[in-house]
Amino acid sequence: MAYHQTTLTLSPKSRGFHLVTDEILAQLPELRGFQIGLAHLFIQHTSASLAINEDADPTVRIDLESHFNVLAPENAPYLLHTYEGPDDMPAHIKAILIGASLTVPITNGAFNLGTWQGIYLCEHRNHARGRRIIVTLQGD
């Protein structure tokens, strides 16, 4: 069994749900060396998250952003953690609901995602910098 671990940096994104599968693959040429295995992706941030969802219709990403803004609104009077801005605590709430990691099967040197699946960076801050993702590949 072989292992490879690397840190990727995604380009800065505006708030919202962004399809980043191709951006990840462009920084991960080592994936082609694995015929079978697993890729683990972990985002090193508490105000952004990773998800797998619809990659064909961009309105899905718009609807997700709209729904999560209702679930965790800015300026809610009950929020105490506000000194980093009105978007910070809602970003933490969204990140904990969606999650910080993904596991994706590897088949024949590629992510084995479903026909309509893609990897999302869920950016929950209004003004974010590039996000770091630790990718660990294991397999043969």
Summary of the structure (lengths in Angstrom):
residues: 140
radius of gyration: 16.0
end to end distance: 5.3
largest distance: 52.2
contacts: 412
relative contact order: 0.38
helix: 25%
strand: 42%
